[in-house]
């Protein structure tokens, strides 16, 4: 199975820094946000990864390449610990640019040649997860049991109406419909779609079908999900573990603090400056 990371957006919530630095490269202390997604993939046995980028994001390619001059300098110093930190992940990386920001549905269609006739995982790096079982593995298990595309969900998150909320079939696993950002009080359930999906290759057909009726503006992959749900080809998996939203500044700040609490050195620093580290 292959992995796809959708990382082409402007990152306008983080301007002005994202004028020159991709949002996916913003650090959670010393680890770029995209590394958390890559770790998920690799720990799930996925070692062929496509990153959908745009013209302002060449640094993503540079980051995942070798830095020979720095490697040599660290070798001369005998600094093996630092050398390990700059060694590229053990995976093959491929890149394609979304030349015009036409939405997530358009972006995923760009991955078809890469994924071919196999199922694949799609990740949006605005969401990072701290889990015992990596999220891709959780989705793969459900796919193996059902043969369907799998939508990762959260149960009753704060501001539920700001998510894509699903309607659940009577069998308790199939998705009947999904509504993006429903009016408060009109939500179809308490299950909210989050940034992880496993798609079977027929999802491309549903995306193309939805595109026929799309009139203007960005084309989102939700249209393909709705069509797939009507054919009983979409199920959901309530994801285990802690999810952090780094897609906007306050969530990003919370993620840094949460990550810092996991490290004894940073926990000590947080305590020194008066943070409650429980």
Beta strands, then each sheet from edge to edge (+ up, - down):
strand 1: 2-6
strand 2: 27-28
strand 3: 31-32
strand 4: 48-53
strand 5: 92-97
strand 6: 120-124
strand 7: 127-130
strand 8: 149-155
strand 9: 164-168
strand 10: 175-180
strand 11: 191-199
strand 12: 234-238
strand 13: 242-245
sheet 1: 5+ 4+ 1+ 6+ 11- 8+ 12+
sheet 2: 2+ 3-
sheet 3: 7+ 13-
sheet 4: 9+ 10-
end
